[in-house]
Amino acid sequence: MEKNPPVNSKIALIVICIVQFITPFLAAGVNVALPAIGKYYQATTFQLSLASMMYLLGLGCLLLPSGQLADLYGRKNIFFKGIVLFLITTAVITFSPNIEIFLALRLLQGMGTALITTASFAILSSIVPPERRGRAMGIIIAFVYAGLSAGPALSGLLVKYMSWQAIFWFSSVASLLGMVLSYYSLRGSEWWGERNRTLDITGSALFALTLTCLTISVTGREWVGNWSSALLLLTCAGAVIFVLFETKTNSPVFPVTFFLQNGPFSLSIVAALLNYAASFGIIFFFSLYLQSIKGLSPEHAGLLLMIQTLVQCLLSPGAGKLADRIYPGKLATLGMGLCAISLFMAGQIDAHSSISLIVSIFLVMGLGFALFSTPNTTLIMNSVPKELYGMASSLTAIARSLGMLTSMGISTYLIEHFMGHTSITTETQQAFMSSMHWGMIVFATISCIGIFCSIGRIHKKDESRCS
């Protein structure tokens, strides 16, 4: 591997923090602006629902191949190209003449985010030694949560006092700053993986098609109707074909053999998927509960929902620092245990529950997730050789995305099962509470399964540091 000139790791960390703040900020903020965007383009509810789906599709479909791209063509190279793509689409989208162009640019925006997300953690793992990696990971993940927390609140103010375009202008300026800093701070340096391999185009296409079928079947049930079952079957068939193909190709985008043989790595990826599947739906249910059952305004409900992400933001750096001293698998297991406790607490919620109980649930969940997320990511990156940092980073992001999608699918199914397609009214209030109650039970069960996966890697900790 080529010799790199010295890199100022502090400046590189600042660059990564900027882009890791702005991408979740925009993803969360756009949801607040959807009514204004719909009015501007005279868009239908169906078209507005595609605004988030197209972004998630672009993100998800490119996450796995972006890891191989970063390892093959240079992690800084892919990182910079991701920022450029994100910057261009974010700036140009405000001039979209119609909703169709807007949606196409959202797809490209998601692709740029995928390149940024994967390359960010790969670069960080390349320039920060394992003994200090947990603290650095904690700082970056804190900025991710800060973006998620600030997105709805700041975007709401921008839409109210300026326009929906202001959200994208703000994101463009921040992206431009990140691009300029990355160009100068990382100039002359580059990091590669196994460059003697070739890009697995067929495997990448199979993965993208499978994920597209899964996304539409789960989130598009209302508008694909009976086709959702067929798409779900195609998803299962596509997943089997993808895994079989990856076991036989010489340059797999997803190294199945390595995944199965490296216990700490594979168990950490599965733990991430299960933890996100268990915890992501809590925000969805409580957002409806606080406004429709407790009668809170959107502003007050938003402030309560921010408690969890704010706790995660504040505690993630400390959790990362601990992960440099204590085996990360132990911290992540403790974090999953706290998440499970929070979900069992949420399962006891009824229409008359106090706000203090709800705040307690968010505090425990925020603490648990902070103890899980950073140590788990640190353990994943410490469990692979330097040549596979890109692959490990992309699989971490995919586990997160699939976990969120699974949680969304469970939530949608339960709402439809108990309430059909009705809205929450006095007559349907009990039906909603039943769906929320069972949702928390299912999520808590998934969290408990994740705890067992997490415990399994503790016994393999001597294998965890390959780098």
C-alpha positions in Angstrom: 0.0 0.0 0.0 1.3 3.5 -0.9 2.9 5.6 1.8 0.7 8.5 2.8 1.9 11.9 4.1 0.9 12.8 7.6 -2.7 13.7 8.1 -4.0 16.0 10.8 -6.5 13.6 12.4 -8.2 16.4 14.3 -9.0 18.4 11.1 -10.1 15.1 9.3 -12.4 14.4 12.3 -13.9 17.9 12.0 -14.6 17.3 8.3 -16.3 13.9 8.9 -18.3 15.4 11.8 -19.6 18.2 9.5 -20.9 15.8 6.8 -22.1 13.3 9.4 -24.2 16.1 10.9 -25.7 17.5 7.7 -26.8 14.3 6.1 -29.1 13.1 9.0 -30.1 16.8 9.5 -31.5 17.0 6.0 -33.0 13.6 6.1 -34.9 14.5 9.3 -35.7 18.0 8.3 -37.3 17.3 4.9 -40.1 15.5 6.7 -41.1 18.8 8.4 -41.1 20.6 5.0 -43.2 18.1 3.2 -46.5 20.0 3.5 -44.8 23.2 2.1 -43.2 21.2 -0.7 -46.5 19.6 -1.6 -48.2 23.0 -1.7 -45.4 24.4 -3.9 -45.6 21.6 -6.4 -49.3 20.9 -6.0 -48.1 17.3 -5.3 -50.4 14.5 -4.2 -49.9 12.7 -0.9 -48.6 9.7 -2.8 -45.9 11.8 -4.5 -44.9 13.3 -1.1 -44.6 9.8 0.4 -42.1 9.1 -2.4 -39.8 11.9 -1.3 -38.5 9.9 1.7 -38.7 6.6 -0.1 -36.6 7.7 -3.1 -33.9 9.0 -0.7 -33.9 5.8 1.3 -33.8 3.7 -2.0 -30.8 5.7 -3.2 -29.1 5.3 0.2 -29.8 1.7 0.6 -29.0 0.5 -2.9 -25.6 2.1 -3.0 -24.5 1.3 0.6 -23.1 -2.1 0.0 -21.2 -1.4 -3.3 -20.0 1.9 -1.9 -17.9 -0.1 0.6 -16.2 -2.0 -2.2 -15.8 1.2 -4.3 -14.0 2.8 -1.4 -11.7 -0.1 -0.9 -10.9 -0.4 -4.7 -10.7 3.2 -5.8 -9.7 5.0 -2.7 -11.6 5.9 0.4 -10.8 9.7 0.2 -11.7 9.6 -3.5 -15.2 8.1 -2.9 -15.7 10.3 0.2 -15.0 13.4 -1.9 -17.2 12.3 -4.8 -20.0 11.6 -2.3 -19.8 15.2 -0.9 -19.7 16.6 -4.4 -22.8 14.6 -5.5 -24.6 15.5 -2.3 -23.7 19.2 -2.7 -24.8 19.4 -6.3 -28.2 17.6 -5.8 -28.9 19.6 -2.6 -28.3 22.9 -4.3 -30.0 22.0 -7.6 -33.1 20.5 -6.0 -34.4 23.9 -5.0 -34.7 24.8 -8.7 -36.7 21.6 -9.6 -39.4 22.7 -12.1 -41.8 19.8 -11.0 -42.2 17.1 -8.4 -40.8 14.4 -10.7 -37.4 16.2 -11.0 -37.5 16.8 -7.2 -37.9 13.0 -6.6 -35.2 12.1 -9.0 -32.8 14.4 -7.3 -33.8 12.9 -3.9 -32.7 9.5 -5.3 -29.3 10.9 -6.2 -29.1 12.7 -2.9 -29.4 9.3 -1.1 -26.7 7.8 -3.3 -24.3 10.7 -2.4 -25.1 10.1 1.3 -24.3 6.4 0.9 -20.8 7.2 -0.5 -20.2 9.7 2.4 -21.4 7.4 5.1 -19.4 4.4 4.1 -16.2 6.2 3.3 -16.3 8.4 6.5 -15.9 5.5 8.9 -13.4 3.7 6.6 -11.2 6.9 6.6 -11.5 7.3 10.3 -10.5 3.7 10.9 -7.5 4.3 8.6 -6.1 7.3 10.4 -7.0 6.6 14.0 -5.3 3.7 15.8 -7.5 1.1 17.5 -6.6 2.2 21.0 -8.1 5.7 20.3 -10.8 4.7 17.8 -13.7 4.4 20.3 -13.5 8.0 21.3 -13.3 9.2 17.7 -16.3 7.0 16.8 -18.2 8.5 19.7 -17.6 12.0 18.6 -18.8 11.3 15.1 -21.9 9.4 16.2 -22.7 12.3 18.6 -22.8 14.6 15.5 -25.1 12.1 13.7 -27.5 12.3 16.7 -27.1 16.0 16.8 -28.2 16.2 13.2 -31.2 14.0 13.9 -32.1 16.2 16.9 -31.6 19.6 15.2 -33.3 18.5 11.9 -37.0 18.8 12.8 -36.6 21.9 15.1 -34.3 24.0 12.9 -36.0 23.0 9.7 -39.4 24.0 11.2 -38.0 27.5 11.9 -36.5 27.8 8.4 -39.8 26.8 6.8 -41.8 29.1 9.0 -39.7 32.2 8.6 -38.1 31.7 5.2 -39.2 28.8 2.9 -38.7 25.1 2.4 -35.8 25.8 0.0 -33.9 27.3 3.0 -33.4 23.8 4.4 -31.5 22.8 1.3 -29.6 26.1 1.1 -28.4 25.7 4.7 -27.3 22.1 3.9 -25.6 23.2 0.7 -23.4 25.7 2.5 -22.5 23.2 5.2 -21.7 20.6 2.5 -19.5 23.2 0.6 -17.6 23.8 3.9 -17.1 20.1 4.3 -15.9 19.7 0.7 -13.4 22.5 0.9 -12.0 21.3 4.3 -11.8 17.7 3.0 -9.9 18.8 -0.1 -7.2 20.6 1.9 -7.0 18.4 5.0 -6.8 15.1 3.1 -4.8 16.4 0.1 -2.0 14.0 -1.0 -3.3 11.1 1.1 -5.3 8.1 0.1 -6.3 4.8 1.6 -7.2 1.6 -0.3 -8.3 -1.9 0.5 -7.6 -5.0 -1.7 -7.0 -3.3 -5.0 -6.4 -6.5 -6.9 -10.1 -7.3 -6.9 -12.8 -6.1 -9.3 -16.1 -4.4 -8.7 -18.9 -6.9 -8.2 -21.5 -5.3 -10.5 -23.8 -8.3 -10.7 -23.9 -8.8 -6.9 -24.4 -5.0 -6.5 -27.3 -5.1 -8.9 -28.9 -8.1 -7.2 -28.7 -6.4 -3.9 -30.2 -3.2 -5.2 -33.1 -5.0 -6.8 -33.8 -7.1 -3.7 -33.7 -4.0 -1.4 -36.0 -2.1 -3.8 -38.5 -5.0 -3.7 -38.3 -5.1 0.1 -38.7 -1.3 0.5 -41.7 -1.1 -1.7 -43.4 -4.2 -0.2 -43.0 -2.9 3.4 -43.5 0.9 3.0 -45.7 0.9 -0.1 -48.4 -1.5 1.0 -51.1 1.1 0.7 -50.4 1.9 -3.0 -49.2 -1.5 -4.4 -52.1 -3.4 -2.8 -52.0 -7.1 -3.5 -48.6 -6.8 -5.2 -46.9 -6.4 -1.8 -47.1 -10.1 -1.1 -45.5 -10.9 -4.5 -42.8 -8.3 -3.9 -42.1 -9.9 -0.6 -41.6 -13.3 -2.2 -39.3 -11.7 -4.8 -37.4 -10.2 -1.9 -36.8 -13.6 -0.3 -35.9 -15.2 -3.7 -33.5 -12.3 -4.4 -31.8 -12.6 -1.0 -31.2 -16.3 -1.6 -29.9 -15.8 -5.1 -27.7 -12.9 -3.9 -26.1 -15.0 -1.1 -25.5 -18.0 -3.4 -23.9 -15.8 -6.0 -21.7 -14.1 -3.5 -20.3 -17.4 -2.3 -19.1 -18.3 -5.8 -17.8 -15.0 -7.2 -14.1 -14.2 -6.9 -14.6 -10.6 -5.8 -17.8 -10.5 -3.8 -19.3 -7.2 -2.7 -20.4 -9.1 0.4 -17.8 -11.6 1.6 -20.0 -14.4 2.9 -17.2 -16.7 4.0 -15.5 -13.9 6.0 -18.8 -12.9 7.6 -19.5 -16.5 8.8 -16.0 -17.2 10.0 -15.4 -13.9 12.0 -17.6 -14.3 15.1 -17.2 -10.9 16.7 -17.8 -9.1 13.4 -20.9 -11.1 12.3 -22.5 -11.0 15.7 -21.9 -7.3 16.0 -23.6 -6.7 12.6 -26.6 -8.9 13.6 -26.7 -7.1 17.0 -26.9 -3.7 15.2 -29.7 -4.9 12.9 -31.7 -6.3 15.8 -31.2 -3.2 18.0 -32.3 -0.8 15.3 -35.2 -3.1 14.5 -36.2 -3.0 18.2 -35.7 0.7 18.9 -36.6 2.7 15.8 -40.3 2.1 16.0 -40.6 3.7 19.5 -40.4 7.2 17.9 -43.1 6.4 15.4 -45.6 5.2 18.0 -44.8 7.9 20.6 -45.1 10.6 17.9 -48.7 9.5 17.3 -49.4 8.8 21.0 -48.3 12.2 22.3 -50.3 14.2 19.7 -53.4 12.0 19.1 -53.8 10.5 22.6 -52.2 13.0 25.0 -53.3 16.0 22.9 -49.9 17.7 22.8 -49.0 20.2 20.1 -46.5 19.1 17.4 -43.9 21.5 19.0 -44.2 20.0 22.5 -44.3 16.5 21.2 -41.2 17.2 19.2 -39.4 18.5 22.2 -40.2 15.3 24.2 -39.1 13.1 21.3 -35.8 15.0 21.1 -34.9 13.8 24.6 -33.7 10.4 23.4 -31.5 11.7 20.6 -30.1 14.5 22.8 -29.1 12.0 25.5 -27.5 9.9 22.8 -25.7 12.9 21.4 -24.3 14.0 24.8 -23.2 10.5 26.0 -21.9 8.9 22.8 -18.4 10.5 23.1 -18.1 9.2 26.7 -19.3 5.8 25.6 -16.6 5.8 22.9 -13.9 6.7 25.3 -15.0 3.8 27.6 -14.9 1.5 24.6 -11.1 2.2 24.4 -10.7 0.9 27.9 -13.4 -1.7 28.3 -14.1 -4.5 25.8 -16.7 -2.8 23.5 -18.9 -5.9 23.4 -19.6 -5.7 27.1 -20.7 -2.0 26.8 -22.9 -2.8 23.8 -24.5 -5.6 25.6 -25.3 -3.4 28.6 -26.7 -0.8 26.2 -29.0 -3.4 24.6 -30.2 -4.4 28.0 -31.1 -0.8 28.9 -32.9 -0.5 25.5 -34.9 -3.7 26.3 -35.8 -2.3 29.8 -37.0 0.9 28.1 -39.2 -1.0 25.7 -40.7 -3.1 28.5 -41.5 0.2 30.3 -43.1 1.5 27.1 -45.3 -1.6 26.9 -47.0 -0.5 30.1 -48.0 2.9 28.7 -51.8 3.7 28.5 -53.9 6.7 27.7 -53.5 8.1 31.2 -49.7 7.6 31.7 -47.8 10.5 33.1 -45.4 12.7 31.1 -42.7 11.9 33.7 -43.0 8.1 32.8 -42.6 9.0 29.1 -39.5 11.1 29.8 -38.0 8.2 31.9 -38.5 5.9 28.9 -36.7 8.2 26.6 -33.9 8.8 29.1 -33.3 5.1 29.5 -33.5 4.4 25.8 -31.1 7.3 25.0 -28.6 6.0 27.6 -28.9 2.4 26.3 -28.5 3.4 22.7 -25.5 5.6 23.5 -23.8 2.7 25.3 -24.7 0.4 22.3 -24.1 2.4 19.2 -20.5 3.7 19.5 -19.0 0.6 21.2 -20.7 -1.7 18.7 -19.4 0.3 15.7 -15.9 0.4 17.3 -15.9 -3.4 17.7 -17.0 -3.9 14.1 -14.2 -1.8 12.7 -11.7 -3.4 15.1 -12.7 -6.9 14.0 -11.6 -6.6 10.4 -8.2 -6.1 8.7 -7.5 -2.6 7.2 -8.2 -3.9 3.7 -11.8 -4.5 4.6 -12.7 -1.2 6.4 -14.9 -0.1 3.5 -16.8 -3.3 3.5 -17.2 -3.2 7.3 -18.5 0.3 7.2 -21.0 -0.4 4.5 -22.4 -3.5 6.3 -22.8 -1.4 9.5 -24.8 1.2 7.6 -26.9 -1.6 5.9 -27.6 -3.3 9.2 -28.9 0.1 10.5 -31.1 0.7 7.4 -32.5 -2.8 7.3 -33.2 -2.6 11.1 -35.1 0.6 10.6 -37.0 -0.9 7.7 -37.9 -3.9 9.7 -39.1 -1.8 12.6 -41.2 0.3 10.2 -42.7 -2.8 8.6 -43.7 -4.2 12.0 -45.2 -0.9 13.1 -47.2 -0.6 9.8 -48.5 -4.1 10.0 -49.7 -3.7 13.6 -51.4 -0.4 12.9 -53.1 -1.9 9.9 -54.1 -5.1 11.8 -55.7 -3.2 14.7 -57.0 -0.1 13.0 -57.2 -0.8 9.3 -56.9 2.5 7.4 -58.8 4.6 9.9 -57.3 7.6 11.6 -56.9 8.0 15.4 -60.2 9.2 16.9 -62.1 8.7 20.2 -63.6 5.5 18.7 -60.3 4.1 17.5 -58.1 5.2 20.4 -58.2 1.8 22.1 -57.3 0.1 18.9 -54.3 2.3 18.5 -53.2 1.6 22.1 -53.5 -2.1 21.4 -51.2 -1.8 18.4 -48.7 0.3 20.4 -48.8 -2.2 23.3 -48.1 -5.2 21.0 -45.5 -3.2 19.1 -43.5 -2.6 22.3 -43.8 -6.3 23.2 -42.5 -7.4 19.8 -39.7 -4.8 19.9 -38.7 -5.8 23.5 -38.6 -9.5 22.3 -36.3 -8.6 19.4 -34.1 -6.6 21.8 -33.8 -9.6 24.1 -32.7 -11.8 21.1 -30.2 -9.1 20.3 -28.8 -9.3 23.8 -28.0 -13.1 23.4 -26.2 -12.3 20.1 -24.2 -9.6 21.9 -23.3 -11.9 24.7 -22.0 -14.5 22.2 -19.3 -12.2 21.0 -17.9 -11.5 24.5 -16.6 -15.1 24.6 -14.8 -14.4 21.3 -13.1 -11.1 22.3 -9.6 -12.4 21.7 -10.4 -12.6 18.0 -11.8 -9.1 17.9 -8.7 -7.0 17.1 -7.3 -7.9 13.7 -6.1 -4.4 12.9 
